[in-house]
Amino acid sequence: MASISPECTELKKLYDECFNKWYSSKFLAGNVSQDCEDIFKLYRACVWKAIKEKNIDQLINDARKERPFHDEAPSPPS
C-alpha cells in the first residue's frame, strides 16, 4: 500500500518490514524493544510534511477543536 505521499512510500515499506519482523520475532516472544523507532520517526516526519503541504493539518486541528481528545495527543514533529 502506498503512503499519503509518493516521497514517503519507500520509508513506509521500510517501516512496515521492520515492524512486521519485530512483531513476529521479538514482541510475541516478550521483547518490547524499540527496534523500528528511527525508521518510524523518519516516516512520521515525511507524513507530517505531506499533511502540511496538502493543508490537511488544518483539518486535523479543526477536528481536534470540535472533538478534542480526552488524553493529550502527541504533537507532530517540528
mmCIF file of the N, C-alpha and C atoms, coordinates in Angstrom:
data_MODEL
# 
_entry.id   MODEL 
# 
loop_
_atom_site.group_PDB 
_atom_site.id 
_atom_site.type_symbol 
_atom_site.label_atom_id 
_atom_site.label_alt_id 
_atom_site.label_comp_id 
_atom_site.label_asym_id 
_atom_site.label_entity_id 
_atom_site.label_seq_id 
_atom_site.pdbx_PDB_ins_code 
_atom_site.Cartn_x 
_atom_site.Cartn_y 
_atom_site.Cartn_z 
_atom_site.occupancy 
_atom_site.B_iso_or_equiv 
_atom_site.pdbx_formal_charge 
_atom_site.auth_seq_id 
_atom_site.auth_comp_id 
_atom_site.auth_asym_id 
_atom_site.auth_atom_id 
_atom_site.pdbx_PDB_model_num 
ATOM 1   N N  . MET A 1 1  ? 0.847   -1.172  0.000  1.00 0.00 ? 1  MET A N  1 
ATOM 2   C CA . MET A 1 1  ? 0.000   0.000   0.000  1.00 0.00 ? 1  MET A CA 1 
ATOM 3   C C  . MET A 1 1  ? 0.897   1.241   0.000  1.00 0.00 ? 1  MET A C  1 
ATOM 4   N N  . ALA A 1 2  ? 0.545   2.207   -0.775 1.00 0.00 ? 2  ALA A N  1 
ATOM 5   C CA . ALA A 1 2  ? 1.307   3.445   -0.867 1.00 0.00 ? 2  ALA A CA 1 
ATOM 6   C C  . ALA A 1 2  ? 1.019   4.341   0.341  1.00 0.00 ? 2  ALA A C  1 
ATOM 7   N N  . SER A 1 3  ? 1.902   5.271   0.552  1.00 0.00 ? 3  SER A N  1 
ATOM 8   C CA . SER A 1 3  ? 1.744   6.234   1.630  1.00 0.00 ? 3  SER A CA 1 
ATOM 9   C C  . SER A 1 3  ? 0.952   7.446   1.130  1.00 0.00 ? 3  SER A C  1 
ATOM 10  N N  . ILE A 1 4  ? 0.727   8.399   2.012  1.00 0.00 ? 4  ILE A N  1 
ATOM 11  C CA . ILE A 1 4  ? -0.007  9.619   1.681  1.00 0.00 ? 4  ILE A CA 1 
ATOM 12  C C  . ILE A 1 4  ? 0.703   10.421  0.594  1.00 0.00 ? 4  ILE A C  1 
ATOM 13  N N  . SER A 1 5  ? 2.002   10.252  0.503  1.00 0.00 ? 5  SER A N  1 
ATOM 14  C CA . SER A 1 5  ? 2.796   10.965  -0.488 1.00 0.00 ? 5  SER A CA 1 
ATOM 15  C C  . SER A 1 5  ? 3.781   9.986   -1.119 1.00 0.00 ? 5  SER A C  1 
ATOM 16  N N  . PRO A 1 6  ? 3.993   10.076  -2.424 1.00 0.00 ? 6  PRO A N  1 
ATOM 17  C CA . PRO A 1 6  ? 4.960   9.175   -3.061 1.00 0.00 ? 6  PRO A CA 1 
ATOM 18  C C  . PRO A 1 6  ? 6.351   9.248   -2.425 1.00 0.00 ? 6  PRO A C  1 
ATOM 19  N N  . GLU A 1 7  ? 6.707   10.423  -1.915 1.00 0.00 ? 7  GLU A N  1 
ATOM 20  C CA . GLU A 1 7  ? 8.018   10.585  -1.288 1.00 0.00 ? 7  GLU A CA 1 
ATOM 21  C C  . GLU A 1 7  ? 8.149   9.760   -0.012 1.00 0.00 ? 7  GLU A C  1 
ATOM 22  N N  . CYS A 1 8  ? 7.036   9.386   0.586  1.00 0.00 ? 8  CYS A N  1 
ATOM 23  C CA . CYS A 1 8  ? 7.044   8.647   1.849  1.00 0.00 ? 8  CYS A CA 1 
ATOM 24  C C  . CYS A 1 8  ? 6.888   7.141   1.668  1.00 0.00 ? 8  CYS A C  1 
ATOM 25  N N  . THR A 1 9  ? 6.566   6.707   0.473  1.00 0.00 ? 9  THR A N  1 
ATOM 26  C CA . THR A 1 9  ? 6.236   5.297   0.265  1.00 0.00 ? 9  THR A CA 1 
ATOM 27  C C  . THR A 1 9  ? 7.401   4.363   0.588  1.00 0.00 ? 9  THR A C  1 
ATOM 28  N N  . GLU A 1 10 ? 8.604   4.721   0.200  1.00 0.00 ? 10 GLU A N  1 
ATOM 29  C CA . GLU A 1 10 ? 9.747   3.850   0.495  1.00 0.00 ? 10 GLU A CA 1 
ATOM 30  C C  . GLU A 1 10 ? 9.988   3.747   2.000  1.00 0.00 ? 10 GLU A C  1 
ATOM 31  N N  . LEU A 1 11 ? 9.865   4.868   2.712  1.00 0.00 ? 11 LEU A N  1 
ATOM 32  C CA . LEU A 1 11 ? 10.003  4.829   4.174  1.00 0.00 ? 11 LEU A CA 1 
ATOM 33  C C  . LEU A 1 11 ? 8.905   3.983   4.805  1.00 0.00 ? 11 LEU A C  1 
ATOM 34  N N  . LYS A 1 12 ? 7.705   4.065   4.244  1.00 0.00 ? 12 LYS A N  1 
ATOM 35  C CA . LYS A 1 12 ? 6.602   3.254   4.758  1.00 0.00 ? 12 LYS A CA 1 
ATOM 36  C C  . LYS A 1 12 ? 6.907   1.777   4.584  1.00 0.00 ? 12 LYS A C  1 
ATOM 37  N N  . LYS A 1 13 ? 7.416   1.396   3.431  1.00 0.00 ? 13 LYS A N  1 
ATOM 38  C CA . LYS A 1 13 ? 7.763   -0.002  3.182  1.00 0.00 ? 13 LYS A CA 1 
ATOM 39  C C  . LYS A 1 13 ? 8.836   -0.470  4.161  1.00 0.00 ? 13 LYS A C  1 
ATOM 40  N N  . LEU A 1 14 ? 9.855   0.355   4.368  1.00 0.00 ? 14 LEU A N  1 
ATOM 41  C CA . LEU A 1 14 ? 10.914  0.001   5.315  1.00 0.00 ? 14 LEU A CA 1 
ATOM 42  C C  . LEU A 1 14 ? 10.365  -0.161  6.726  1.00 0.00 ? 14 LEU A C  1 
ATOM 43  N N  . TYR A 1 15 ? 9.515   0.768   7.126  1.00 0.00 ? 15 TYR A N  1 
ATOM 44  C CA . TYR A 1 15 ? 8.931   0.669   8.458  1.00 0.00 ? 15 TYR A CA 1 
ATOM 45  C C  . TYR A 1 15 ? 8.032   -0.552  8.584  1.00 0.00 ? 15 TYR A C  1 
ATOM 46  N N  . ASP A 1 16 ? 7.181   -0.793  7.604  1.00 0.00 ? 16 ASP A N  1 
ATOM 47  C CA . ASP A 1 16 ? 6.293   -1.955  7.643  1.00 0.00 ? 16 ASP A CA 1 
ATOM 48  C C  . ASP A 1 16 ? 7.095   -3.256  7.755  1.00 0.00 ? 16 ASP A C  1 
ATOM 49  N N  . GLU A 1 17 ? 8.162   -3.368  6.974  1.00 0.00 ? 17 GLU A N  1 
ATOM 50  C CA . GLU A 1 17 ? 9.006   -4.561  7.032  1.00 0.00 ? 17 GLU A CA 1 
ATOM 51  C C  . GLU A 1 17 ? 9.654   -4.706  8.401  1.00 0.00 ? 17 GLU A C  1 
ATOM 52  N N  . CYS A 1 18 ? 10.184  -3.613  8.928  1.00 0.00 ? 18 CYS A N  1 
ATOM 53  C CA . CYS A 1 18 ? 10.818  -3.633  10.241 1.00 0.00 ? 18 CYS A CA 1 
ATOM 54  C C  . CYS A 1 18 ? 9.801   -4.010  11.315 1.00 0.00 ? 18 CYS A C  1 
ATOM 55  N N  . PHE A 1 19 ? 8.641   -3.374  11.284 1.00 0.00 ? 19 PHE A N  1 
ATOM 56  C CA . PHE A 1 19 ? 7.615   -3.641  12.291 1.00 0.00 ? 19 PHE A CA 1 
ATOM 57  C C  . PHE A 1 19 ? 7.151   -5.093  12.237 1.00 0.00 ? 19 PHE A C  1 
ATOM 58  N N  . ASN A 1 20 ? 6.867   -5.598  11.050 1.00 0.00 ? 20 ASN A N  1 
ATOM 59  C CA . ASN A 1 20 ? 6.385   -6.976  10.927 1.00 0.00 ? 20 ASN A CA 1 
ATOM 60  C C  . ASN A 1 20 ? 7.421   -7.975  11.432 1.00 0.00 ? 20 ASN A C  1 
ATOM 61  N N  . LYS A 1 21 ? 8.685   -7.736  11.107 1.00 0.00 ? 21 LYS A N  1 
ATOM 62  C CA . LYS A 1 21 ? 9.754   -8.612  11.587 1.00 0.00 ? 21 LYS A CA 1 
ATOM 63  C C  . LYS A 1 21 ? 9.866   -8.524  13.112 1.00 0.00 ? 21 LYS A C  1 
ATOM 64  N N  . TRP A 1 22 ? 9.866   -7.307  13.649 1.00 0.00 ? 22 TRP A N  1 
ATOM 65  C CA . TRP A 1 22 ? 9.960   -7.101  15.100 1.00 0.00 ? 22 TRP A CA 1 
ATOM 66  C C  . TRP A 1 22 ? 8.776   -7.751  15.811 1.00 0.00 ? 22 TRP A C  1 
ATOM 67  N N  . TYR A 1 23 ? 7.587   -7.533  15.300 1.00 0.00 ? 23 TYR A N  1 
ATOM 68  C CA . TYR A 1 23 ? 6.383   -8.045  15.946 1.00 0.00 ? 23 TYR A CA 1 
ATOM 69  C C  . TYR A 1 23 ? 6.402   -9.572  16.021 1.00 0.00 ? 23 TYR A C  1 
ATOM 70  N N  . SER A 1 24 ? 6.716   -10.207 14.905 1.00 0.00 ? 24 SER A N  1 
ATOM 71  C CA . SER A 1 24 ? 6.654   -11.668 14.870 1.00 0.00 ? 24 SER A CA 1 
ATOM 72  C C  . SER A 1 24 ? 7.827   -12.329 15.576 1.00 0.00 ? 24 SER A C  1 
ATOM 73  N N  . SER A 1 25 ? 9.014   -11.731 15.515 1.00 0.00 ? 25 SER A N  1 
ATOM 74  C CA . SER A 1 25 ? 10.173  -12.398 16.095 1.00 0.00 ? 25 SER A CA 1 
ATOM 75  C C  . SER A 1 25 ? 10.542  -11.918 17.494 1.00 0.00 ? 25 SER A C  1 
ATOM 76  N N  . LYS A 1 26 ? 10.125  -10.728 17.875 1.00 0.00 ? 26 LYS A N  1 
ATOM 77  C CA . LYS A 1 26 ? 10.519  -10.203 19.187 1.00 0.00 ? 26 LYS A CA 1 
ATOM 78  C C  . LYS A 1 26 ? 9.328   -9.943  20.105 1.00 0.00 ? 26 LYS A C  1 
ATOM 79  N N  . PHE A 1 27 ? 8.391   -9.136  19.645 1.00 0.00 ? 27 PHE A N  1 
ATOM 80  C CA . PHE A 1 27 ? 7.274   -8.744  20.513 1.00 0.00 ? 27 PHE A CA 1 
ATOM 81  C C  . PHE A 1 27 ? 6.492   -9.957  21.004 1.00 0.00 ? 27 PHE A C  1 
ATOM 82  N N  . LEU A 1 28 ? 6.175   -10.862 20.115 1.00 0.00 ? 28 LEU A N  1 
ATOM 83  C CA . LEU A 1 28 ? 5.412   -12.048 20.518 1.00 0.00 ? 28 LEU A CA 1 
ATOM 84  C C  . LEU A 1 28 ? 6.202   -12.947 21.464 1.00 0.00 ? 28 LEU A C  1 
ATOM 85  N N  . ALA A 1 29 ? 7.522   -12.755 21.520 1.00 0.00 ? 29 ALA A N  1 
ATOM 86  C CA . ALA A 1 29 ? 8.375   -13.501 22.446 1.00 0.00 ? 29 ALA A CA 1 
ATOM 87  C C  . ALA A 1 29 ? 8.598   -12.721 23.748 1.00 0.00 ? 29 ALA A C  1 
ATOM 88  N N  . GLY A 1 30 ? 7.940   -11.573 23.876 1.00 0.00 ? 30 GLY A N  1 
ATOM 89  C CA . GLY A 1 30 ? 8.045   -10.790 25.104 1.00 0.00 ? 30 GLY A CA 1 
ATOM 90  C C  . GLY A 1 30 ? 9.062   -9.666  25.077 1.00 0.00 ? 30 GLY A C  1 
ATOM 91  N N  . ASN A 1 31 ? 9.729   -9.449  23.972 1.00 0.00 ? 31 ASN A N  1 
ATOM 92  C CA . ASN A 1 31 ? 10.722  -8.383  23.854 1.00 0.00 ? 31 ASN A CA 1 
ATOM 93  C C  . ASN A 1 31 ? 10.027  -7.128  23.344 1.00 0.00 ? 31 ASN A C  1 
ATOM 94  N N  . VAL A 1 32 ? 10.008  -6.084  24.154 1.00 0.00 ? 32 VAL A N  1 
ATOM 95  C CA . VAL A 1 32 ? 9.320   -4.847  23.774 1.00 0.00 ? 32 VAL A CA 1 
ATOM 96  C C  . VAL A 1 32 ? 10.309  -3.743  23.391 1.00 0.00 ? 32 VAL A C  1 
ATOM 97  N N  . SER A 1 33 ? 11.454  -4.129  22.881 1.00 0.00 ? 33 SER A N  1 
ATOM 98  C CA . SER A 1 33 ? 12.454  -3.153  22.443 1.00 0.00 ? 33 SER A CA 1 
ATOM 99  C C  . SER A 1 33 ? 11.884  -2.265  21.343 1.00 0.00 ? 33 SER A C  1 
ATOM 100 N N  . GLN A 1 34 ? 12.521  -1.156  21.116 1.00 0.00 ? 34 GLN A N  1 
ATOM 101 C CA . GLN A 1 34 ? 12.058  -0.173  20.126 1.00 0.00 ? 34 GLN A CA 1 
ATOM 102 C C  . GLN A 1 34 ? 12.909  -0.244  18.860 1.00 0.00 ? 34 GLN A C  1 
ATOM 103 N N  . ASP A 1 35 ? 12.983  -1.405  18.246 1.00 0.00 ? 35 ASP A N  1 
ATOM 104 C CA . ASP A 1 35 ? 13.873  -1.632  17.102 1.00 0.00 ? 35 ASP A CA 1 
ATOM 105 C C  . ASP A 1 35 ? 13.597  -0.733  15.902 1.00 0.00 ? 35 ASP A C  1 
ATOM 106 N N  . CYS A 1 36 ? 12.376  -0.343  15.678 1.00 0.00 ? 36 CYS A N  1 
ATOM 107 C CA . CYS A 1 36 ? 12.000  0.381   14.462 1.00 0.00 ? 36 CYS A CA 1 
ATOM 108 C C  . CYS A 1 36 ? 11.792  1.876   14.696 1.00 0.00 ? 36 CYS A C  1 
ATOM 109 N N  . GLU A 1 37 ? 12.163  2.355   15.855 1.00 0.00 ? 37 GLU A N  1 
ATOM 110 C CA . GLU A 1 37 ? 11.871  3.740   16.225 1.00 0.00 ? 37 GLU A CA 1 
ATOM 111 C C  . GLU A 1 37 ? 12.499  4.758   15.267 1.00 0.00 ? 37 GLU A C  1 
ATOM 112 N N  . ASP A 1 38 ? 13.738  4.547   14.880 1.00 0.00 ? 38 ASP A N  1 
ATOM 113 C CA . ASP A 1 38 ? 14.406  5.511   13.989 1.00 0.00 ? 38 ASP A CA 1 
ATOM 114 C C  . ASP A 1 38 ? 13.705  5.606   12.639 1.00 0.00 ? 38 ASP A C  1 
ATOM 115 N N  . ILE A 1 39 ? 13.353  4.454   12.073 1.00 0.00 ? 39 ILE A N  1 
ATOM 116 C CA . ILE A 1 39 ? 12.647  4.451   10.786 1.00 0.00 ? 39 ILE A CA 1 
ATOM 117 C C  . ILE A 1 39 ? 11.267  5.092   10.944 1.00 0.00 ? 39 ILE A C  1 
ATOM 118 N N  . PHE A 1 40 ? 10.597  4.774   12.065 1.00 0.00 ? 40 PHE A N  1 
ATOM 119 C CA . PHE A 1 40 ? 9.275   5.355   12.304 1.00 0.00 ? 40 PHE A CA 1 
ATOM 120 C C  . PHE A 1 40 ? 9.343   6.877   12.372 1.00 0.00 ? 40 PHE A C  1 
ATOM 121 N N  . LYS A 1 41 ? 10.334  7.416   13.061 1.00 0.00 ? 41 LYS A N  1 
ATOM 122 C CA . LYS A 1 41 ? 10.464  8.874   13.179 1.00 0.00 ? 41 LYS A CA 1 
ATOM 123 C C  . LYS A 1 41 ? 10.664  9.520   11.810 1.00 0.00 ? 41 LYS A C  1 
ATOM 124 N N  . LEU A 1 42 ? 11.470  8.900   10.963 1.00 0.00 ? 42 LEU A N  1 
ATOM 125 C CA . LEU A 1 42 ? 11.677  9.431   9.609  1.00 0.00 ? 42 LEU A CA 1 
ATOM 126 C C  . LEU A 1 42 ? 10.377  9.378   8.804  1.00 0.00 ? 42 LEU A C  1 
ATOM 127 N N  . TYR A 1 43 ? 9.687   8.263   8.904  1.00 0.00 ? 43 TYR A N  1 
ATOM 128 C CA . TYR A 1 43 ? 8.420   8.112   8.176  1.00 0.00 ? 43 TYR A CA 1 
ATOM 129 C C  . TYR A 1 43 ? 7.382   9.105   8.679  1.00 0.00 ? 43 TYR A C  1 
ATOM 130 N N  . ARG A 1 44 ? 7.262   9.233   9.996  1.00 0.00 ? 44 ARG A N  1 
ATOM 131 C CA . ARG A 1 44 ? 6.295   10.175  10.579 1.00 0.00 ? 44 ARG A CA 1 
ATOM 132 C C  . ARG A 1 44 ? 6.591   11.602  10.119 1.00 0.00 ? 44 ARG A C  1 
ATOM 133 N N  . ALA A 1 45 ? 7.852   11.995  10.109 1.00 0.00 ? 45 ALA A N  1 
ATOM 134 C CA . ALA A 1 45 ? 8.219   13.340  9.658  1.00 0.00 ? 45 ALA A CA 1 
ATOM 135 C C  . ALA A 1 45 ? 7.833   13.547  8.194  1.00 0.00 ? 45 ALA A C  1 
ATOM 136 N N  . CYS A 1 46 ? 8.040   12.530  7.381  1.00 0.00 ? 46 CYS A N  1 
ATOM 137 C CA . CYS A 1 46 ? 7.668   12.622  5.970  1.00 0.00 ? 46 CYS A CA 1 
ATOM 138 C C  . CYS A 1 46 ? 6.159   12.760  5.814  1.00 0.00 ? 46 CYS A C  1 
ATOM 139 N N  . VAL A 1 47 ? 5.408   11.973  6.574  1.00 0.00 ? 47 VAL A N  1 
ATOM 140 C CA . VAL A 1 47 ? 3.943   12.031  6.510  1.00 0.00 ? 47 VAL A CA 1 
ATOM 141 C C  . VAL A 1 47 ? 3.445   13.401  6.954  1.00 0.00 ? 47 VAL A C  1 
ATOM 142 N N  . TRP A 1 48 ? 3.983   13.925  8.056  1.00 0.00 ? 48 TRP A N  1 
ATOM 143 C CA . TRP A 1 48 ? 3.529   15.242  8.526  1.00 0.00 ? 48 TRP A CA 1 
ATOM 144 C C  . TRP A 1 48 ? 3.878   16.344  7.530  1.00 0.00 ? 48 TRP A C  1 
ATOM 145 N N  . LYS A 1 49 ? 5.020   16.203  6.860  1.00 0.00 ? 49 LYS A N  1 
ATOM 146 C CA . LYS A 1 49 ? 5.373   17.181  5.817  1.00 0.00 ? 49 LYS A CA 1 
ATOM 147 C C  . LYS A 1 49 ? 4.315   17.150  4.709  1.00 0.00 ? 49 LYS A C  1 
ATOM 148 N N  . ALA A 1 50 ? 3.940   15.954  4.279  1.00 0.00 ? 50 ALA A N  1 
ATOM 149 C CA . ALA A 1 50 ? 2.921   15.814  3.233  1.00 0.00 ? 50 ALA A CA 1 
ATOM 150 C C  . ALA A 1 50 ? 1.572   16.340  3.710  1.00 0.00 ? 50 ALA A C  1 
ATOM 151 N N  . ILE A 1 51 ? 1.231   16.071  4.955  1.00 0.00 ? 51 ILE A N  1 
ATOM 152 C CA . ILE A 1 51 ? -0.027  16.566  5.525  1.00 0.00 ? 51 ILE A CA 1 
ATOM 153 C C  . ILE A 1 51 ? -0.064  18.089  5.482  1.00 0.00 ? 51 ILE A C  1 
ATOM 154 N N  . LYS A 1 52 ? 1.044   18.710  5.850  1.00 0.00 ? 52 LYS A N  1 
ATOM 155 C CA . LYS A 1 52 ? 1.106   20.177  5.834  1.00 0.00 ? 52 LYS A CA 1 
ATOM 156 C C  . LYS A 1 52 ? 1.049   20.723  4.405  1.00 0.00 ? 52 LYS A C  1 
ATOM 157 N N  . GLU A 1 53 ? 1.742   20.062  3.479  1.00 0.00 ? 53 GLU A N  1 
ATOM 158 C CA . GLU A 1 53 ? 1.736   20.518  2.092  1.00 0.00 ? 53 GLU A CA 1 
ATOM 159 C C  . GLU A 1 53 ? 0.350   20.428  1.464  1.00 0.00 ? 53 GLU A C  1 
ATOM 160 N N  . LYS A 1 54 ? -0.445  19.469  1.910  1.00 0.00 ? 54 LYS A N  1 
ATOM 161 C CA . LYS A 1 54 ? -1.795  19.292  1.373  1.00 0.00 ? 54 LYS A CA 1 
ATOM 162 C C  . LYS A 1 54 ? -2.849  20.027  2.213  1.00 0.00 ? 54 LYS A C  1 
ATOM 163 N N  . ASN A 1 55 ? -2.380  20.788  3.193  1.00 0.00 ? 55 ASN A N  1 
ATOM 164 C CA . ASN A 1 55 ? -3.245  21.550  4.104  1.00 0.00 ? 55 ASN A CA 1 
ATOM 165 C C  . ASN A 1 55 ? -4.223  20.674  4.880  1.00 0.00 ? 55 ASN A C  1 
ATOM 166 N N  . ILE A 1 56 ? -3.857  19.434  5.075  1.00 0.00 ? 56 ILE A N  1 
ATOM 167 C CA . ILE A 1 56 ? -4.679  18.532  5.878  1.00 0.00 ? 56 ILE A CA 1 
ATOM 168 C C  . ILE A 1 56 ? -4.481  18.828  7.358  1.00 0.00 ? 56 ILE A C  1 
ATOM 169 N N  . ASP A 1 57 ? -3.348  19.435  7.707  1.00 0.00 ? 57 ASP A N  1 
ATOM 170 C CA . ASP A 1 57 ? -3.093  19.747  9.112  1.00 0.00 ? 57 ASP A CA 1 
ATOM 171 C C  . ASP A 1 57 ? -4.158  20.685  9.677  1.00 0.00 ? 57 ASP A C  1 
ATOM 172 N N  . GLN A 1 58 ? -4.669  21.581  8.856  1.00 0.00 ? 58 GLN A N  1 
ATOM 173 C CA . GLN A 1 58 ? -5.727  22.477  9.327  1.00 0.00 ? 58 GLN A CA 1 
ATOM 174 C C  . GLN A 1 58 ? -7.010  21.700  9.605  1.00 0.00 ? 58 GLN A C  1 
ATOM 175 N N  . LEU A 1 59 ? -7.311  20.724  8.773  1.00 0.00 ? 59 LEU A N  1 
ATOM 176 C CA . LEU A 1 59 ? -8.486  19.874  9.015  1.00 0.00 ? 59 LEU A CA 1 
ATOM 177 C C  . LEU A 1 59 ? -8.333  19.098  10.322 1.00 0.00 ? 59 LEU A C  1 
ATOM 178 N N  . ILE A 1 60 ? -7.133  18.610  10.578 1.00 0.00 ? 60 ILE A N  1 
ATOM 179 C CA . ILE A 1 60 ? -6.873  17.879  11.824 1.00 0.00 ? 60 ILE A CA 1 
ATOM 180 C C  . ILE A 1 60 ? -7.052  18.809  13.021 1.00 0.00 ? 60 ILE A C  1 
ATOM 181 N N  . ASN A 1 61 ? -6.490  20.005  12.922 1.00 0.00 ? 61 ASN A N  1 
ATOM 182 C CA . ASN A 1 61 ? -6.627  20.976  14.022 1.00 0.00 ? 61 ASN A CA 1 
ATOM 183 C C  . ASN A 1 61 ? -8.089  21.350  14.255 1.00 0.00 ? 61 ASN A C  1 
ATOM 184 N N  . ASP A 1 62 ? -8.833  21.558  13.178 1.00 0.00 ? 62 ASP A N  1 
ATOM 185 C CA . ASP A 1 62 ? -10.258 21.883  13.312 1.00 0.00 ? 62 ASP A CA 1 
ATOM 186 C C  . ASP A 1 62 ? -11.023 20.738  13.970 1.00 0.00 ? 62 ASP A C  1 
ATOM 187 N N  . ALA A 1 63 ? -10.720 19.523  13.573 1.00 0.00 ? 63 ALA A N  1 
ATOM 188 C CA . ALA A 1 63 ? -11.393 18.355  14.153 1.00 0.00 ? 63 ALA A CA 1 
ATOM 189 C C  . ALA A 1 63 ? -11.084 18.238  15.635 1.00 0.00 ? 63 ALA A C  1 
ATOM 190 N N  . ARG A 1 64 ? -9.859  18.523  16.021 1.00 0.00 ? 64 ARG A N  1 
ATOM 191 C CA . ARG A 1 64 ? -9.483  18.452  17.436 1.00 0.00 ? 64 ARG A CA 1 
ATOM 192 C C  . ARG A 1 64 ? -10.204 19.526  18.247 1.00 0.00 ? 64 ARG A C  1 
ATOM 193 N N  . LYS A 1 65 ? -10.454 20.676  17.638 1.00 0.00 ? 65 LYS A N  1 
ATOM 194 C CA . LYS A 1 65 ? -11.191 21.730  18.345 1.00 0.00 ? 65 LYS A CA 1 
ATOM 195 C C  . LYS A 1 65 ? -12.643 21.327  18.548 1.00 0.00 ? 65 LYS A C  1 
ATOM 196 N N  . GLU A 1 66 ? -13.217 20.672  17.548 1.00 0.00 ? 66 GLU A N  1 
ATOM 197 C CA . GLU A 1 66 ? -14.615 20.253  17.631 1.00 0.00 ? 66 GLU A CA 1 
ATOM 198 C C  . GLU A 1 66 ? -14.807 19.085  18.590 1.00 0.00 ? 66 GLU A C  1 
ATOM 199 N N  . ARG A 1 67 ? -13.869 18.182  18.631 1.00 0.00 ? 67 ARG A N  1 
ATOM 200 C CA . ARG A 1 67 ? -13.957 16.992  19.479 1.00 0.00 ? 67 ARG A CA 1 
ATOM 201 C C  . ARG A 1 67 ? -12.548 16.654  19.964 1.00 0.00 ? 67 ARG A C  1 
ATOM 202 N N  . PRO A 1 68 ? -12.023 17.428  20.895 1.00 0.00 ? 68 PRO A N  1 
ATOM 203 C CA . PRO A 1 68 ? -10.642 17.199  21.354 1.00 0.00 ? 68 PRO A CA 1 
ATOM 204 C C  . PRO A 1 68 ? -10.495 15.835  22.018 1.00 0.00 ? 68 PRO A C  1 
ATOM 205 N N  . PHE A 1 69 ? -9.305  15.303  21.927 1.00 0.00 ? 69 PHE A N  1 
ATOM 206 C CA . PHE A 1 69 ? -9.002  14.034  22.578 1.00 0.00 ? 69 PHE A CA 1 
ATOM 207 C C  . PHE A 1 69 ? -9.089  14.200  24.082 1.00 0.00 ? 69 PHE A C  1 
ATOM 208 N N  . HIS A 1 70 ? -9.490  13.150  24.748 1.00 0.00 ? 70 HIS A N  1 
ATOM 209 C CA . HIS A 1 70 ? -9.533  13.191  26.210 1.00 0.00 ? 70 HIS A CA 1 
ATOM 210 C C  . HIS A 1 70 ? -8.126  13.178  26.778 1.00 0.00 ? 70 HIS A C  1 
ATOM 211 N N  . ASP A 1 71 ? -7.248  12.400  26.173 1.00 0.00 ? 71 ASP A N  1 
ATOM 212 C CA . ASP A 1 71 ? -5.843  12.387  26.560 1.00 0.00 ? 71 ASP A CA 1 
ATOM 213 C C  . ASP A 1 71 ? -5.086  13.276  25.585 1.00 0.00 ? 71 ASP A C  1 
ATOM 214 N N  . GLU A 1 72 ? -4.015  13.829  26.047 1.00 0.00 ? 72 GLU A N  1 
ATOM 215 C CA . GLU A 1 72 ? -3.229  14.693  25.189 1.00 0.00 ? 72 GLU A CA 1 
ATOM 216 C C  . GLU A 1 72 ? -2.630  13.881  24.034 1.00 0.00 ? 72 GLU A C  1 
ATOM 217 N N  . ALA A 1 73 ? -2.868  14.326  22.825 1.00 0.00 ? 73 ALA A N  1 
ATOM 218 C CA . ALA A 1 73 ? -2.321  13.659  21.653 1.00 0.00 ? 73 ALA A CA 1 
ATOM 219 C C  . ALA A 1 73 ? -0.885  14.114  21.453 1.00 0.00 ? 73 ALA A C  1 
ATOM 220 N N  . PRO A 1 74 ? -0.030  13.246  20.909 1.00 0.00 ? 74 PRO A N  1 
ATOM 221 C CA . PRO A 1 74 ? 1.344   13.657  20.636 1.00 0.00 ? 74 PRO A CA 1 
ATOM 222 C C  . PRO A 1 74 ? 1.364   14.754  19.576 1.00 0.00 ? 74 PRO A C  1 
ATOM 223 N N  . SER A 1 75 ? 2.223   15.692  19.758 1.00 0.00 ? 75 SER A N  1 
ATOM 224 C CA . SER A 1 75 ? 2.356   16.784  18.794 1.00 0.00 ? 75 SER A CA 1 
ATOM 225 C C  . SER A 1 75 ? 3.082   16.285  17.558 1.00 0.00 ? 75 SER A C  1 
ATOM 226 N N  . PRO A 1 76 ? 2.757   16.850  16.410 1.00 0.00 ? 76 PRO A N  1 
ATOM 227 C CA . PRO A 1 76 ? 3.507   16.460  15.200 1.00 0.00 ? 76 PRO A CA 1 
ATOM 228 C C  . PRO A 1 76 ? 4.952   16.936  15.323 1.00 0.00 ? 76 PRO A C  1 
ATOM 229 N N  . PRO A 1 77 ? 5.873   16.268  14.655 1.00 0.00 ? 77 PRO A N  1 
ATOM 230 C CA . PRO A 1 77 ? 7.261   16.696  14.727 1.00 0.00 ? 77 PRO A CA 1 
ATOM 231 C C  . PRO A 1 77 ? 7.429   18.090  14.152 1.00 0.00 ? 77 PRO A C  1 
ATOM 232 N N  . SER A 1 78 ? 8.362   18.819  14.681 1.00 0.00 ? 78 SER A N  1 
ATOM 233 C CA . SER A 1 78 ? 8.579   20.187  14.185 1.00 0.00 ? 78 SER A CA 1 
ATOM 234 C C  . SER A 1 78 ? 9.650   20.237  13.137 1.00 0.00 ? 78 SER A C  1 
# 
